Each structure stands twice: as C-alpha cells, then as structure tokens.
Amino acid sequence: MTLGAVIRKVKREDRDAVLAILRAAFKRATEAAIVEQLWNSHAIKLERVAEIGGVVNGYVCYSTINTQPELKGVLLGLGPLAVAPDHQNQGVGAMLVTESLKACQENGALLIAVLGDPAYYSRFGFEPASKSKMSWAGFDAGDAFQILGRDDLDTDEIRTIHYHKAFDMAS
C-alpha cells in the first residue's frame, strides 16, 4: 500500500491533473475525452482522486448505466481508473477502487459494472457478468466484463448493460 496517499473527492481545480493522468496512463487521449464528455453531460455520479504529497496521482469515476430489461436502482459503471505511470504498481489503484466502492455502496448502488482485467477486479468482488445473465451492449468482452451486485440484485432475467454514450468513442 502506498504510504501517504489520500483518497478524496474530486474538486473542479483537479480536472486538468485528472485529464493529464488519463492521457499518461492510457498513452492516448480517448479516456480523457470520455471523462470530459461525462463531466459535460453531468453523468458522473461519483469520482475520487488519489493525492500523494499534495499532487493528484490517480483517478476513478463511476457514471450511470442502464439495463434492458430495466433494473430499478442505482446502477453504475466503474471507469476509467487511472494512475500516473510513476505511481503504478504501488497500490494506488487498489486504494482508489476500495475506497470508491465503499462510497458507491453507502450511496445504495445496486449494481456496478466494469470492463477490465478479471484477475485485478475479482479481488474487489467483481464476477463475470455472464454468471448473472448479463452482457455488455458494446461487444462480447467475455470474462473481462464484470459486475458487482448487492445480494438483492435480480438475476432471473437476461439483461444487456448500456454505458453512457460517451463510451461509444472507445469502441
């Protein structure tokens, strides 16, 4: 675990640093453009930064998602998650995910979806969405498309999960 890292809510003045971290971590501008569109659409429901020594070095956000057939409740998509390259593999990302998931659960999230490495996200309780009869509308991502749901999540129906249209630019 990274000593001295503080996980906190994002402030408006953090936005330039967040965009720089996204560009550096992903080595492209797509994720930064997605976050800018999410900000402009007011689609982000929760976001956090990791600050080390007063400098923002990590970022995670959760935006609204929906399902067909509809699930009622707070439904969120995790991502993007990014850590500045010089702070990667030091536990910053894990701290961001752990703390932000607690906040999502405190805010009543019924379902959280993520597209990412199953080995990484499984340690936070995510499981392949297919186990709960769910799939992503974007494309078949196999076990990389995962969900974390409350115990009262209705998994009786086959459902398709749709992210905000900002994510269309990533496919």
C-alpha positions, -999 to 999 in steps of 0.1 A, spaced: 0 0 0 12 35 -9 21 54 23 9 89 23 -18 85 -3 -51 103 4 -83 93 -14 -107 122 -17 -135 137 -37 -126 155 -69 -126 192 -69 -131 214 -101 -95 225 -99 -83 189 -101 -97 185 -137 -65 194 -156 -45 170 -135 -71 142 -140 -70 146 -177 -32 146 -177 -32 113 -157 -57 97 -180 -36 106 -211 -4 94 -195 -18 62 -180 -35 51 -212 -10 66 -237 -38 81 -257 -65 108 -254 -96 86 -256 -102 81 -219 -97 118 -212 -122 127 -239 -147 102 -224 -143 118 -189 -147 153 -204 -179 143 -221 -192 126 -189 -184 159 -170 -202 179 -196 -232 156 -195 -233 155 -157 -232 117 -160 -206 111 -133 -222 101 -100 -190 95 -80 -154 103 -86 -123 102 -65 -86 111 -68 -55 98 -50 -33 125 -38 3 119 -27 23 148 -12 -3 173 -24 -2 160 -60 -30 142 -77 -17 108 -90 -48 87 -95 -84 89 -106 -115 68 -108 -151 76 -117 -185 60 -118 -211 70 -143 -247 60 -147 -256 29 -167 -289 12 -176 -301 -22 -184 -325 -38 -208 -349 -51 -195 -347 -23 -169 -334 -28 -134 -346 -2 -109 -320 13 -86 -286 29 -86 -266 13 -115 -230 25 -121 -202 18 -144 -167 20 -130 -142 36 -152 -119 49 -162 -95 41 -135 -60 56 -140 -28 60 -120 1 82 -131 28 60 -146 54 68 -119 29 56 -92 16 24 -109 20 -10 -92 22 7 -57 -13 1 -46 -28 35 -56 -53 19 -80 -64 -6 -54 -69 21 -28 -90 41 -53 -112 11 -61 -116 0 -25 -125 35 -12 -147 44 -41 -166 11 -39 -174 18 -2 -188 52 -12 -209 36 -40 -223 10 -16 -230 37 10 -250 55 -17 -271 25 -24 -256 11 -56 -275 -20 -67 -251 -29 -95 -216 -18 -105 -202 -29 -139 -166 -27 -151 -147 -37 -182 -112 -48 -171 -88 -75 -162 -107 -102 -143 -76 -111 -122 -74 -74 -110 -111 -67 -104 -120 -101 -89 -102 -92 -57 -128 -65 -51 -157 -89 -55 -164 -85 -92 -175 -116 -112 -181 -121 -149 -214 -105 -158 -224 -137 -177 -227 -155 -144 -257 -132 -136 -271 -135 -172 -258 -100 -181 -238 -88 -211 -225 -56 -223 -242 -39 -253 -208 -27 -266 -193 -61 -276 -187 -95 -262 -159 -89 -238 -161 -124 -222 -150 -125 -186 -135 -90 -188 -170 -76 -185 -178 -79 -148 -203 -69 -122 -206 -64 -85 -241 -66 -73 -260 -65 -40 -275 -97 -26 -310 -84 -37 -299 -80 -73 -325 -97 -96 -306 -121 -119 -336 -140 -131 -338 -122 -165 -312 -120 -192 -301 -83 -194 -279 -61 -215 -260 -33 -199 -256 0 -216 -230 26 -207 -233 63 -213 -229 73 -250 -195 89 -241 -181 54 -240 -190 48 -277 -158 66 -287 -137 39 -271 -150 10 -292 
